[in-house]
Amino acid sequence: MVSATIRRPSPSPPVDVPGTDGYANGREARTEGMVHELAITNEILRVVVKHARREKAERVHRVALVVSELSDLKPIWIQRYFDRISEGTVAHGARLEIEHQAPEFLCNRSGCGVSFAVSLRTVDRVTCPRCGGGDCTMKEPADYVVEEIEVS
């Protein structure tokens, strides 16, 4: 079992994105999001390979990731980049399983202080499930966690 939290990297300069020619329909292609996913995927691969070496693994079969529901990562790009940048490593061919996790909140009402998770996709307003109070603060979410790596 592995647990490694990966924080959002600082913005990087524009780069050439594999599989694009820089143009789409006569305009420059928008690659900012894809570059963001490439940076995150590089960090995920670094954690996976480090773990595989420590375990003296010959192959990584599966990587379970927990991603904040608030993240703008696109799973299809993470897998594509992982496939591309993992070539020549023990992680090449590994399947990524991505689970989205609801953010955690803390009730600020005096005497309550309960901690709870709620999907922002399902509610219009965050309220405490214990006291019904609306004065809640979102805890700092872990952006991406490599939760489990299956190796042989």
Buried (B, 14 or more C-beta within 10 A) or exposed (E): EBEBEBEBEEEEEEEEBEEEEEEEEEEEEEBEEBBBBBBBBEBBBEBBBEBBEEBEBEBBEEBBBBBBBEBEBBBEBBBBBBBEBBEEBBBBEBEBBBEBBBBBBBBEBEEBEBEBEBEEEEEEEBBBEEBEBEBBEEEEBBBBBBBBBBBE
